[in-house]
Amino acid sequence: MTTTVNVLQKGQVELPPDFLQRNKIKPGTALRVMEVGGGLYVTPLAEPTEKELREVIAAAGSLTRRQTCTEEEMVQKIIAEYREEKRRKR
């Protein structure tokens, strides 16, 4: 699909509704914009999996030692909140 969009004064771009629907892009969806030659390549970022979230937490250092019950509960709560927010957006 090829279409023309305008850049608003704040630098915002409004994508066509059919593009948004086909690519399952909703308000709040993160998009990756890459320069390719003289143009731009726009793709939605995939939602992180539970495994990826745990890897991020581990990389931050909190999982390099054994987690306390409180920390494990916090991780589970954050994951549950993330999933609930994702369900509401559908």
ChimeraX attribute file (.defattr): number of C-alpha atoms within 10 A of each C-alpha:
attribute: neighborCount
match mode: 1-to-1
recipient: residues
	/A:1	3
	/A:2	4
	/A:3	7
	/A:4	6
	/A:5	10
	/A:6	10
	/A:7	9
	/A:8	9
	/A:9	7
	/A:10	6
	/A:11	7
	/A:12	9
	/A:13	11
	/A:14	10
	/A:15	13
	/A:16	11
	/A:17	10
	/A:18	9
	/A:19	12
	/A:20	14
	/A:21	10
	/A:22	8
	/A:23	11
	/A:24	11
	/A:25	17
	/A:26	12
	/A:27	7
	/A:28	7
	/A:29	12
	/A:30	13
	/A:31	13
	/A:32	11
	/A:33	12
	/A:34	11
	/A:35	9
	/A:36	8
	/A:37	7
	/A:38	5
	/A:39	8
	/A:40	11
	/A:41	11
	/A:42	11
	/A:43	13
	/A:44	15
	/A:45	12
	/A:46	10
	/A:47	10
	/A:48	10
	/A:49	11
	/A:50	14
	/A:51	9
	/A:52	11
	/A:53	14
	/A:54	16
	/A:55	13
	/A:56	13
	/A:57	14
	/A:58	13
	/A:59	11
	/A:60	10
	/A:61	10
	/A:62	13
	/A:63	16
	/A:64	10
	/A:65	8
	/A:66	9
	/A:67	12
	/A:68	10
	/A:69	9
	/A:70	9
	/A:71	13
	/A:72	13
	/A:73	12
	/A:74	12
	/A:75	16
	/A:76	13
	/A:77	12
	/A:78	13
	/A:79	16
	/A:80	13
	/A:81	12
	/A:82	13
	/A:83	13
	/A:84	11
	/A:85	11
	/A:86	11
	/A:87	9
	/A:88	7
	/A:89	10
	/A:90	7
